[in-house]
Amino acid sequence: MFAIALKYALIALVMVMVVGGIWWAAKHPNRSKQDPGRLRMPIFIPIVGWLLLVVGFLMVLVAFSADGDADGEADLLPMRIAAVAIFAGGLFFLLMYRNWYLEPDADEVRFRTISGRERVIAYADIVDYRTYEYQGQPRLEVRSASGVKLAINPRMYAVEPLFDAIAFHQRAGRWPLRGEAR
């Protein structure tokens, strides 16, 4: 009976920590130490990445060093596949965190995708923007004349200069030119 109560208490504690961590990350944007204007992904992304990397590495060591049964190693194949997948997932989370950033300023928004490609959307080049709800969270999608698209959760990332440009567009009927929205 005590073990069941302890199990449910630990599950509840983990859930509270996860929800609390997500809430805290939404209230405190993660800024780059080298360039404070750059917004980074929440800090729990690299924590999850390192956790998956370590667990995946340990699983890879066990899966590839264990002996199979007498007629082959077919029974270890699923474990090996899972171990490599978890390790690769950890690497993906770490690379995603390292590559991605968002830097809004008065004239443009600069960002880098998770694949590492640098993009810039000048507010004067915006041809379309829309806000919508995706899985219960607000989303802001901006598209430039050159086809560059940025989709973010405005609750998680402080993009007030972009909202100022949108307000200018609604007020004046055109997008602000460089230096005009300050």
Backbone as JSON Lines, residues from 0, in Angstrom:
{"i":0,"aa":"M","n":[0.82,-1.19,0.0],"ca":[0.0,0.0,0.0],"c":[0.87,1.25,0.0]}
{"i":1,"aa":"F","n":[1.92,1.25,0.84],"ca":[2.81,2.4,0.91],"c":[3.53,2.61,-0.42]}
{"i":2,"aa":"A","n":[3.92,1.52,-1.06],"ca":[4.64,1.61,-2.34],"c":[3.76,2.25,-3.41]}
{"i":3,"aa":"I","n":[2.49,1.9,-3.43],"ca":[1.57,2.48,-4.41],"c":[1.39,3.97,-4.15]}
{"i":4,"aa":"A","n":[1.22,4.35,-2.89],"ca":[1.07,5.77,-2.54],"c":[2.33,6.53,-2.89]}
{"i":5,"aa":"L","n":[3.5,5.94,-2.63],"ca":[4.76,6.59,-2.97],"c":[4.91,6.77,-4.47]}
{"i":6,"aa":"K","n":[4.49,5.75,-5.22],"ca":[4.57,5.83,-6.68],"c":[3.71,6.98,-7.2]}
{"i":7,"aa":"Y","n":[2.48,7.09,-6.72],"ca":[1.59,8.16,-7.17],"c":[2.09,9.53,-6.71]}
{"i":8,"aa":"A","n":[2.67,9.59,-5.54],"ca":[3.22,10.86,-5.04],"c":[4.4,11.3,-5.9]}
{"i":9,"aa":"L","n":[5.26,10.36,-6.3],"ca":[6.39,10.69,-7.17],"c":[5.92,11.12,-8.55]}
{"i":10,"aa":"I","n":[4.91,10.45,-9.08],"ca":[4.36,10.84,-10.38],"c":[3.77,12.24,-10.3]}
{"i":11,"aa":"A","n":[3.04,12.53,-9.23],"ca":[2.46,13.87,-9.06],"c":[3.56,14.92,-8.93]}
{"i":12,"aa":"L","n":[4.63,14.6,-8.2],"ca":[5.75,15.53,-8.03],"c":[6.43,15.82,-9.37]}
{"i":13,"aa":"V","n":[6.65,14.79,-10.17],"ca":[7.26,14.98,-11.48],"c":[6.36,15.84,-12.38]}
{"i":14,"aa":"M","n":[5.06,15.57,-12.34],"ca":[4.13,16.37,-13.16],"c":[4.13,17.83,-12.73]}
{"i":15,"aa":"V","n":[4.14,18.09,-11.43],"ca":[4.19,19.47,-10.94],"c":[5.49,20.14,-11.36]}
{"i":16,"aa":"M","n":[6.59,19.4,-11.31],"ca":[7.88,19.98,-11.72],"c":[7.9,20.28,-13.21]}
{"i":17,"aa":"V","n":[7.35,19.41,-14.03],"ca":[7.32,19.64,-15.48],"c":[6.44,20.84,-15.81]}
{"i":18,"aa":"V","n":[5.23,20.87,-15.26],"ca":[4.32,21.99,-15.53],"c":[4.91,23.28,-14.99]}
{"i":19,"aa":"G","n":[5.49,23.24,-13.8],"ca":[6.12,24.42,-13.23],"c":[7.3,24.89,-14.05]}
{"i":20,"aa":"G","n":[8.08,23.96,-14.56],"ca":[9.22,24.32,-15.41],"c":[8.78,24.99,-16.7]}
{"i":21,"aa":"I","n":[7.74,24.47,-17.31],"ca":[7.22,25.08,-18.54],"c":[6.66,26.46,-18.24]}
{"i":22,"aa":"W","n":[5.92,26.6,-17.13],"ca":[5.39,27.91,-16.75],"c":[6.51,28.9,-16.5]}
{"i":23,"aa":"W","n":[7.56,28.47,-15.78],"ca":[8.68,29.36,-15.48],"c":[9.41,29.76,-16.75]}
{"i":24,"aa":"A","n":[9.59,28.81,-17.68],"ca":[10.28,29.11,-18.94],"c":[9.49,30.12,-19.76]}
{"i":25,"aa":"A","n":[8.16,30.05,-19.7],"ca":[7.35,31.01,-20.44],"c":[7.44,32.41,-19.84]}
{"i":26,"aa":"K","n":[7.62,32.5,-18.53],"ca":[7.7,33.8,-17.85],"c":[9.1,34.41,-17.9]}
{"i":27,"aa":"H","n":[10.13,33.6,-18.03],"ca":[11.51,34.07,-18.02],"c":[12.21,33.62,-19.31]}
{"i":28,"aa":"P","n":[12.21,34.48,-20.34],"ca":[12.84,34.06,-21.6],"c":[14.33,33.81,-21.41]}
{"i":29,"aa":"N","n":[14.83,32.82,-22.09],"ca":[16.23,32.42,-22.03],"c":[17.0,33.27,-23.02]}
{"i":30,"aa":"R","n":[17.84,34.17,-22.53],"ca":[18.61,35.06,-23.4],"c":[20.03,34.54,-23.55]}
{"i":31,"aa":"S","n":[20.61,34.81,-24.71],"ca":[21.98,34.41,-24.99],"c":[22.95,35.23,-24.13]}
{"i":32,"aa":"K","n":[23.98,34.59,-23.61],"ca":[24.96,35.31,-22.78],"c":[25.85,36.21,-23.65]}
{"i":33,"aa":"Q","n":[26.17,35.79,-24.88],"ca":[27.02,36.59,-25.75],"c":[26.28,37.79,-26.33]}
{"i":34,"aa":"D","n":[25.01,37.63,-26.64],"ca":[24.2,38.69,-27.23],"c":[22.85,38.7,-26.52]}
{"i":35,"aa":"P","n":[22.67,39.6,-25.54],"ca":[21.43,39.59,-24.74],"c":[20.15,39.86,-25.53]}
{"i":36,"aa":"G","n":[20.25,40.37,-26.75],"ca":[19.06,40.59,-27.56],"c":[18.5,39.32,-28.17]}
{"i":37,"aa":"R","n":[19.28,38.27,-28.18],"ca":[18.85,37.0,-28.77],"c":[18.09,36.17,-27.76]}
{"i":38,"aa":"L","n":[16.94,35.71,-28.18],"ca":[16.13,34.81,-27.35],"c":[16.43,33.38,-27.77]}
{"i":39,"aa":"R","n":[16.63,32.52,-26.79],"ca":[16.94,31.12,-27.05],"c":[15.74,30.27,-26.68]}
{"i":40,"aa":"M","n":[15.83,28.99,-26.98],"ca":[14.79,28.05,-26.57],"c":[14.83,27.92,-25.05]}
{"i":41,"aa":"P","n":[13.75,27.45,-24.45],"ca":[13.75,27.27,-22.99],"c":[14.86,26.33,-22.54]}
{"i":42,"aa":"I","n":[15.34,26.54,-21.34],"ca":[16.5,25.8,-20.82],"c":[16.22,24.31,-20.63]}
{"i":43,"aa":"F","n":[14.95,23.93,-20.55],"ca":[14.68,22.5,-20.37],"c":[14.97,21.69,-21.63]}
{"i":44,"aa":"I","n":[15.11,22.34,-22.79],"ca":[15.44,21.63,-24.03],"c":[16.83,20.98,-23.94]}
{"i":45,"aa":"P","n":[17.9,21.72,-23.56],"ca":[19.19,21.03,-23.45],"c":[19.25,20.05,-22.27]}
{"i":46,"aa":"I","n":[18.47,20.31,-21.22],"ca":[18.44,19.36,-20.1],"c":[17.87,18.02,-20.58]}
{"i":47,"aa":"V","n":[16.78,18.08,-21.32],"ca":[16.2,16.85,-21.88],"c":[17.17,16.22,-22.86]}
{"i":48,"aa":"G","n":[17.86,17.05,-23.66],"ca":[18.84,16.52,-24.62],"c":[19.96,15.78,-23.94]}
{"i":49,"aa":"W","n":[20.53,16.37,-22.88],"ca":[21.61,15.69,-22.16],"c":[21.12,14.42,-21.49]}
{"i":50,"aa":"L","n":[19.92,14.47,-20.94],"ca":[19.35,13.28,-20.31],"c":[19.2,12.14,-21.33]}
{"i":51,"aa":"L","n":[18.63,12.45,-22.49],"ca":[18.48,11.43,-23.54],"c":[19.84,10.94,-24.03]}
{"i":52,"aa":"L","n":[20.8,11.85,-24.15],"ca":[22.13,11.47,-24.61],"c":[22.8,10.5,-23.65]}
{"i":53,"aa":"V","n":[22.73,10.78,-22.36],"ca":[23.35,9.91,-21.36],"c":[22.64,8.56,-21.3]}
{"i":54,"aa":"V","n":[21.31,8.59,-21.24],"ca":[20.55,7.33,-21.19],"c":[20.79,6.52,-22.47]}
{"i":55,"aa":"G","n":[20.78,7.19,-23.61],"ca":[21.03,6.5,-24.87],"c":[22.42,5.91,-24.94]}
{"i":56,"aa":"F","n":[23.42,6.65,-24.43],"ca":[24.79,6.13,-24.43],"c":[24.9,4.89,-23.56]}
{"i":57,"aa":"L","n":[24.29,4.94,-22.37],"ca":[24.33,3.76,-21.5],"c":[23.6,2.58,-22.14]}
{"i":58,"aa":"M","n":[22.48,2.85,-22.78],"ca":[21.75,1.77,-23.45],"c":[22.56,1.2,-24.62]}
{"i":59,"aa":"V","n":[23.27,2.08,-25.36],"ca":[24.11,1.6,-26.46],"c":[25.21,0.7,-25.92]}
{"i":60,"aa":"L","n":[25.83,1.1,-24.81],"ca":[26.87,0.25,-24.22],"c":[26.33,-1.12,-23.83]}
{"i":61,"aa":"V","n":[25.18,-1.14,-23.21],"ca":[24.6,-2.42,-22.78],"c":[24.16,-3.24,-23.99]}
{"i":62,"aa":"A","n":[23.5,-2.61,-24.95],"ca":[22.94,-3.34,-26.08],"c":[24.01,-3.94,-26.98]}
{"i":63,"aa":"F","n":[25.11,-3.21,-27.17],"ca":[26.13,-3.71,-28.08],"c":[27.21,-4.54,-27.39]}
{"i":64,"aa":"S","n":[27.22,-4.56,-26.06],"ca":[28.2,-5.4,-25.38],"c":[27.59,-6.71,-24.85]}
{"i":65,"aa":"A","n":[26.28,-6.8,-24.83],"ca":[25.61,-8.02,-24.35],"c":[25.68,-9.1,-25.41]}
{"i":66,"aa":"D","n":[25.72,-10.34,-24.95],"ca":[25.7,-11.48,-25.87],"c":[24.27,-11.84,-26.19]}
{"i":67,"aa":"G","n":[24.03,-12.23,-27.43],"ca":[22.71,-12.68,-27.84],"c":[22.48,-14.11,-27.41]}
{"i":68,"aa":"D","n":[21.36,-14.65,-27.83],"ca":[21.09,-16.05,-27.5],"c":[21.92,-16.96,-28.41]}
{"i":69,"aa":"A","n":[21.78,-18.25,-28.25],"ca":[22.64,-19.21,-28.94],"c":[22.47,-19.19,-30.46]}
{"i":70,"aa":"D","n":[21.28,-18.93,-30.96],"ca":[21.08,-18.99,-32.41],"c":[21.23,-17.64,-33.1]}
{"i":71,"aa":"G","n":[21.69,-16.63,-32.42],"ca":[21.9,-15.33,-33.06],"c":[21.61,-14.2,-32.08]}
{"i":72,"aa":"E","n":[21.57,-13.0,-32.61],"ca":[21.37,-11.83,-31.76],"c":[20.08,-11.1,-32.11]}
{"i":73,"aa":"A","n":[19.11,-11.81,-32.62],"ca":[17.86,-11.2,-33.03],"c":[17.11,-10.58,-31.87]}
{"i":74,"aa":"D","n":[17.27,-11.14,-30.68],"ca":[16.54,-10.6,-29.53],"c":[17.13,-9.27,-29.05]}
{"i":75,"aa":"L","n":[18.36,-8.94,-29.41],"ca":[18.98,-7.67,-29.02],"c":[18.75,-6.57,-30.05]}
{"i":76,"aa":"L","n":[18.26,-6.92,-31.21],"ca":[18.09,-5.92,-32.26],"c":[17.13,-4.8,-31.86]}
{"i":77,"aa":"P","n":[15.96,-5.07,-31.26],"ca":[15.09,-3.96,-30.85],"c":[15.74,-3.05,-29.81]}
{"i":78,"aa":"M","n":[16.49,-3.64,-28.89],"ca":[17.17,-2.82,-27.89],"c":[18.24,-1.94,-28.53]}
{"i":79,"aa":"R","n":[18.95,-2.49,-29.5],"ca":[19.98,-1.7,-30.18],"c":[19.36,-0.56,-30.97]}
{"i":80,"aa":"I","n":[18.27,-0.85,-31.64],"ca":[17.59,0.21,-32.4],"c":[17.08,1.3,-31.46]}
{"i":81,"aa":"A","n":[16.47,0.91,-30.35],"ca":[15.96,1.9,-29.39],"c":[17.1,2.71,-28.78]}
{"i":82,"aa":"A","n":[18.21,2.06,-28.47],"ca":[19.34,2.76,-27.87],"c":[19.9,3.81,-28.82]}
{"i":83,"aa":"V","n":[20.07,3.44,-30.07],"ca":[20.6,4.39,-31.05],"c":[19.59,5.52,-31.3]}
{"i":84,"aa":"A","n":[18.31,5.2,-31.31],"ca":[17.28,6.22,-31.51],"c":[17.25,7.22,-30.35]}
{"i":85,"aa":"I","n":[17.37,6.74,-29.13],"ca":[17.38,7.63,-27.97],"c":[18.63,8.5,-27.97]}
{"i":86,"aa":"F","n":[19.77,7.91,-28.29],"ca":[21.01,8.68,-28.38],"c":[20.91,9.75,-29.47]}
{"i":87,"aa":"A","n":[20.38,9.37,-30.63],"ca":[20.21,10.34,-31.73],"c":[19.21,11.43,-31.35]}
{"i":88,"aa":"G","n":[18.16,11.08,-30.61],"ca":[17.2,12.08,-30.14],"c":[17.86,13.09,-29.21]}
{"i":89,"aa":"G","n":[18.74,12.63,-28.33],"ca":[19.47,13.54,-27.46],"c":[20.36,14.48,-28.25]}
{"i":90,"aa":"L","n":[21.06,13.94,-29.25],"ca":[21.88,14.79,-30.12],"c":[21.03,15.83,-30.85]}
{"i":91,"aa":"F","n":[19.86,15.39,-31.32],"ca":[18.97,16.32,-32.03],"c":[18.52,17.46,-31.12]}
{"i":92,"aa":"F","n":[18.13,17.16,-29.88],"ca":[17.72,18.19,-28.94],"c":[18.84,19.18,-28.69]}
{"i":93,"aa":"L","n":[20.07,18.69,-28.5],"ca":[21.2,19.57,-28.24],"c":[21.53,20.44,-29.44]}
{"i":94,"aa":"L","n":[21.52,19.86,-30.64],"ca":[21.78,20.64,-31.84],"c":[20.67,21.66,-32.1]}
{"i":95,"aa":"M","n":[19.44,21.27,-31.84],"ca":[18.31,22.18,-32.0],"c":[18.48,23.38,-31.07]}
{"i":96,"aa":"Y","n":[18.84,23.14,-29.82],"ca":[19.03,24.23,-28.86],"c":[20.2,25.11,-29.28]}
{"i":97,"aa":"R","n":[21.28,24.52,-29.74],"ca":[22.46,25.28,-30.11],"c":[22.19,26.16,-31.33]}
{"i":98,"aa":"N","n":[21.45,25.68,-32.29],"ca":[21.26,26.4,-33.54],"c":[20.21,27.5,-33.46]}
{"i":99,"aa":"W","n":[19.1,27.29,-32.79],"ca":[17.95,28.17,-32.89],"c":[18.09,29.41,-32.02]}
{"i":100,"aa":"Y","n":[17.76,30.57,-32.58],"ca":[17.6,31.79,-31.8],"c":[16.64,32.71,-32.51]}
{"i":101,"aa":"L","n":[16.18,33.74,-31.81],"ca":[15.25,34.73,-32.33],"c":[15.72,36.08,-31.81]}
{"i":102,"aa":"E","n":[15.86,37.07,-32.71],"ca":[16.35,38.38,-32.31],"c":[15.5,39.48,-32.96]}
{"i":103,"aa":"P","n":[14.44,39.9,-32.26],"ca":[13.62,40.98,-32.82],"c":[14.22,42.34,-32.47]}
{"i":104,"aa":"D","n":[14.23,43.27,-33.43],"ca":[14.61,44.64,-33.12],"c":[13.64,45.59,-33.79]}
{"i":105,"aa":"A","n":[13.93,46.87,-33.82],"ca":[12.97,47.87,-34.28],"c":[12.68,47.8,-35.77]}
{"i":106,"aa":"D","n":[13.59,47.25,-36.58],"ca":[13.41,47.25,-38.03],"c":[13.2,45.88,-38.65]}
{"i":107,"aa":"E","n":[13.63,44.84,-37.97],"ca":[13.55,43.49,-38.54],"c":[13.61,42.47,-37.43]}
{"i":108,"aa":"V","n":[13.31,41.25,-37.79],"ca":[13.47,40.13,-36.87],"c":[14.45,39.16,-37.53]}
{"i":109,"aa":"R","n":[15.53,38.87,-36.8],"ca":[16.53,37.91,-37.27],"c":[16.34,36.62,-36.48]}
{"i":110,"aa":"F","n":[16.51,35.52,-37.16],"ca":[16.38,34.24,-36.47],"c":[17.2,33.19,-37.2]}
{"i":111,"aa":"R","n":[17.48,32.13,-36.49],"ca":[18.17,30.99,-37.08],"c":[17.3,29.77,-36.85]}
{"i":112,"aa":"T","n":[17.14,28.97,-37.88],"ca":[16.3,27.78,-37.8],"c":[17.03,26.67,-37.04]}
{"i":113,"aa":"I","n":[16.32,25.6,-36.74],"ca":[16.96,24.5,-36.01],"c":[18.01,23.8,-36.85]}
{"i":114,"aa":"S","n":[17.96,24.0,-38.16],"ca":[19.01,23.43,-39.02],"c":[20.2,24.37,-39.16]}
{"i":115,"aa":"G","n":[20.14,25.57,-38.55],"ca":[21.28,26.48,-38.55],"c":[21.25,27.54,-39.63]}
{"i":116,"aa":"R","n":[20.19,27.65,-40.4],"ca":[20.11,28.64,-41.47],"c":[19.68,29.99,-40.91]}
{"i":117,"aa":"E","n":[20.46,31.02,-41.18],"ca":[20.16,32.38,-40.72],"c":[19.11,32.99,-41.64]}
{"i":118,"aa":"R","n":[18.11,33.62,-41.06],"ca":[17.02,34.26,-41.81],"c":[16.77,35.64,-41.23]}
{"i":119,"aa":"V","n":[16.29,36.55,-42.08],"ca":[15.92,37.9,-41.67],"c":[14.6,38.25,-42.34]}
{"i":120,"aa":"I","n":[13.7,38.82,-41.54],"ca":[12.46,39.36,-42.1],"c":[12.4,40.83,-41.69]}
{"i":121,"aa":"A","n":[12.59,41.71,-42.67],"ca":[12.42,43.14,-42.41],"c":[10.92,43.42,-42.34]}
{"i":122,"aa":"Y","n":[10.53,44.3,-41.42],"ca":[9.11,44.56,-41.25],"c":[8.5,45.16,-42.51]}
{"i":123,"aa":"A","n":[9.28,45.91,-43.29],"ca":[8.77,46.49,-44.53],"c":[8.52,45.43,-45.6]}
{"i":124,"aa":"D","n":[9.11,44.24,-45.45],"ca":[8.97,43.16,-46.43],"c":[7.89,42.15,-46.08]}
{"i":125,"aa":"I","n":[7.17,42.36,-44.99],"ca":[6.13,41.41,-44.59],"c":[4.95,41.51,-45.54]}
{"i":126,"aa":"V","n":[4.55,40.36,-46.07],"ca":[3.38,40.34,-46.96],"c":[2.16,39.74,-46.29]}
{"i":127,"aa":"D","n":[2.39,38.92,-45.26],"ca":[1.26,38.28,-44.6],"c":[1.64,37.94,-43.17]}
{"i":128,"aa":"Y","n":[0.68,38.1,-42.29],"ca":[0.85,37.65,-40.91],"c":[-0.51,37.16,-40.43]}
{"i":129,"aa":"R","n":[-0.47,36.23,-39.52],"ca":[-1.72,35.76,-38.94],"c":[-1.45,35.18,-37.57]}
{"i":130,"aa":"T","n":[-2.46,35.25,-36.74],"ca":[-2.4,34.63,-35.42],"c":[-3.47,33.55,-35.38]}
{"i":131,"aa":"Y","n":[-3.15,32.47,-34.75],"ca":[-4.09,31.37,-34.63],"c":[-3.72,30.56,-33.4]}
{"i":132,"aa":"E","n":[-4.55,29.63,-33.05],"ca":[-4.31,28.77,-31.91],"c":[-3.94,27.38,-32.41]}
{"i":133,"aa":"Y","n":[-2.85,26.84,-31.88],"ca":[-2.39,25.51,-32.25],"c":[-2.17,24.72,-30.97]}
{"i":134,"aa":"Q","n":[-2.9,23.66,-30.79],"ca":[-2.84,22.79,-29.62],"c":[-2.99,23.59,-28.33]}
{"i":135,"aa":"G","n":[-3.92,24.52,-28.34],"ca":[-4.23,25.31,-27.15],"c":[-3.27,26.45,-26.87]}
{"i":136,"aa":"Q","n":[-2.28,26.67,-27.74],"ca":[-1.31,27.74,-27.56],"c":[-1.42,28.74,-28.71]}
{"i":137,"aa":"P","n":[-1.26,30.04,-28.41],"ca":[-1.31,31.02,-29.5],"c":[-0.08,30.92,-30.39]}
{"i":138,"aa":"R","n":[-0.26,31.16,-31.67],"ca":[0.85,31.14,-32.64],"c":[0.79,32.41,-33.46]}
{"i":139,"aa":"L","n":[1.93,32.94,-33.78],"ca":[2.06,34.07,-34.68],"c":[2.9,33.62,-35.86]}
{"i":140,"aa":"E","n":[2.36,33.76,-37.06],"ca":[3.07,33.36,-38.26],"c":[3.26,34.58,-39.14]}
{"i":141,"aa":"V","n":[4.5,34.85,-39.53],"ca":[4.85,36.0,-40.35],"c":[5.54,35.48,-41.6]}
{"i":142,"aa":"R","n":[5.16,36.03,-42.77],"ca":[5.75,35.61,-44.03],"c":[6.24,36.84,-44.78]}
{"i":143,"aa":"S","n":[7.47,36.79,-45.31],"ca":[8.05,37.92,-46.02],"c":[7.83,37.77,-47.53]}
{"i":144,"aa":"A","n":[8.17,38.81,-48.27],"ca":[8.01,38.8,-49.72],"c":[8.91,37.76,-50.37]}
{"i":145,"aa":"S","n":[10.05,37.45,-49.75],"ca":[10.96,36.46,-50.31],"c":[10.6,35.03,-49.93]}
{"i":146,"aa":"G","n":[9.52,34.87,-49.18],"ca":[9.06,33.53,-48.83],"c":[9.54,33.03,-47.49]}
{"i":147,"aa":"V","n":[10.32,33.82,-46.77],"ca":[10.81,33.41,-45.45],"c":[9.62,33.44,-44.48]}
{"i":148,"aa":"K","n":[9.49,32.38,-43.7],"ca":[8.37,32.25,-42.77],"c":[8.89,32.05,-41.36]}
{"i":149,"aa":"L","n":[8.25,32.72,-40.4],"ca":[8.56,32.56,-38.99],"c":[7.26,32.27,-38.26]}
{"i":150,"aa":"A","n":[7.23,31.2,-37.5],"ca":[6.06,30.84,-36.7],"c":[6.53,30.61,-35.27]}
{"i":151,"aa":"I","n":[5.99,31.39,-34.33],"ca":[6.41,31.3,-32.93],"c":[5.21,31.38,-32.01]}
{"i":152,"aa":"N","n":[5.45,31.04,-30.75],"ca":[4.47,31.22,-29.7],"c":[4.79,32.57,-29.04]}
{"i":153,"aa":"P","n":[3.95,33.59,-29.21],"ca":[4.28,34.91,-28.66],"c":[4.26,34.96,-27.14]}
{"i":154,"aa":"R","n":[3.71,33.96,-26.47],"ca":[3.76,33.92,-25.01],"c":[5.14,33.52,-24.52]}
{"i":155,"aa":"M","n":[5.85,32.71,-25.3],"ca":[7.16,32.22,-24.87],"c":[8.3,33.15,-25.25]}
{"i":156,"aa":"Y","n":[8.12,33.94,-26.3],"ca":[9.19,34.79,-26.78],"c":[8.7,36.23,-26.86]}
{"i":157,"aa":"A","n":[9.47,37.14,-26.27],"ca":[9.11,38.56,-26.23],"c":[9.43,39.19,-27.58]}
{"i":158,"aa":"V","n":[8.4,39.39,-28.39],"ca":[8.57,39.98,-29.72],"c":[7.79,41.29,-29.83]}
{"i":159,"aa":"E","n":[7.94,42.15,-28.83],"ca":[7.22,43.42,-28.82],"c":[7.52,44.28,-30.04]}
{"i":160,"aa":"P","n":[8.78,44.35,-30.54],"ca":[9.02,45.15,-31.75],"c":[8.2,44.67,-32.95]}
{"i":161,"aa":"L","n":[8.01,43.37,-33.06],"ca":[7.18,42.83,-34.15],"c":[5.73,43.22,-33.95]}
{"i":162,"aa":"F","n":[5.23,43.16,-32.73],"ca":[3.86,43.59,-32.46],"c":[3.7,45.1,-32.68]}
{"i":163,"aa":"D","n":[4.75,45.88,-32.39],"ca":[4.7,47.32,-32.68],"c":[4.59,47.57,-34.18]}
{"i":164,"aa":"A","n":[5.32,46.78,-34.98],"ca":[5.24,46.92,-36.44],"c":[3.86,46.51,-36.94]}
{"i":165,"aa":"I","n":[3.27,45.48,-36.36],"ca":[1.92,45.07,-36.74],"c":[0.92,46.15,-36.39]}
{"i":166,"aa":"A","n":[1.07,46.77,-35.21],"ca":[0.18,47.87,-34.81],"c":[0.35,49.06,-35.76]}
{"i":167,"aa":"F","n":[1.58,49.35,-36.18],"ca":[1.83,50.42,-37.15],"c":[1.12,50.11,-38.46]}
{"i":168,"aa":"H","n":[1.2,48.85,-38.88],"ca":[0.55,48.42,-40.13],"c":[-0.97,48.58,-40.04]}
{"i":169,"aa":"Q","n":[-1.54,48.25,-38.92],"ca":[-2.99,48.39,-38.76],"c":[-3.39,49.86,-38.69]}
{"i":170,"aa":"R","n":[-2.53,50.7,-38.11],"ca":[-2.83,52.11,-37.97],"c":[-2.61,52.88,-39.28]}
{"i":171,"aa":"A","n":[-1.49,52.62,-39.96],"ca":[-1.12,53.4,-41.15],"c":[-1.51,52.72,-42.46]}
{"i":172,"aa":"G","n":[-1.8,51.44,-42.44],"ca":[-2.15,50.75,-43.67],"c":[-0.95,50.29,-44.47]}
{"i":173,"aa":"R","n":[0.23,50.45,-43.95],"ca":[1.47,49.99,-44.6],"c":[2.45,49.59,-43.51]}
{"i":174,"aa":"W","n":[3.48,48.85,-43.91],"ca":[4.48,48.41,-42.96],"c":[5.51,49.51,-42.74]}
{"i":175,"aa":"P","n":[6.08,49.62,-41.55],"ca":[7.05,50.68,-41.3],"c":[8.36,50.46,-42.05]}
{"i":176,"aa":"L","n":[8.93,51.56,-42.54],"ca":[10.24,51.51,-43.19],"c":[11.32,51.52,-42.12]}
{"i":177,"aa":"R","n":[12.56,51.31,-42.53],"ca":[13.67,51.29,-41.56],"c":[13.73,52.6,-40.81]}
{"i":178,"aa":"G","n":[13.8,52.5,-39.48],"ca":[13.9,53.68,-38.63],"c":[12.59,54.38,-38.35]}
{"i":179,"aa":"E","n":[11.52,53.97,-38.96],"ca":[10.23,54.65,-38.81],"c":[9.44,54.18,-37.59]}
{"i":180,"aa":"A","n":[9.65,52.97,-37.15],"ca":[8.83,52.4,-36.08],"c":[9.4,52.67,-34.69]}
{"i":181,"aa":"R","n":[10.47,53.39,-34.6],"ca":[11.12,53.62,-33.29],"c":[10.38,54.56,-32.45]}
